[in-house]
Amino acid sequence: MEILFVIFLVLFSSFIVTKLLQKINLPKVLGPILTGILFTIFNFTFSSDINLTLSSLSEIGAMLILFYIGLELNLKNLKRLFCKF
């Protein structure tokens, strides 16, 4: 039950930070990144099971961000850049 509370806390704070960043016209992707930085700076310590779960979720999140960046690439522009060389 504690794991669900911590995951909810992280996701809710990430949502709040994302909404605040949107108000000042910054990219949405910075919300989860800044939330992770804030949780690291303030050194929130959880039990080892929760740390393992959060570590796994952070790795999945990093992979999803890279996948999203890959979807945003325009292959025609990329091909045009490499053909110049």
Secondary structure as GFF3:
##gff-version 3
##sequence-region A 1 85
A	DSSP	alpha_helix	2	23	.	.	.	ID=ss1
A	DSSP	alpha_helix	30	41	.	.	.	ID=ss2
A	DSSP	alpha_helix	48	72	.	.	.	ID=ss3
A	DSSP	alpha_helix	75	83	.	.	.	ID=ss4
###
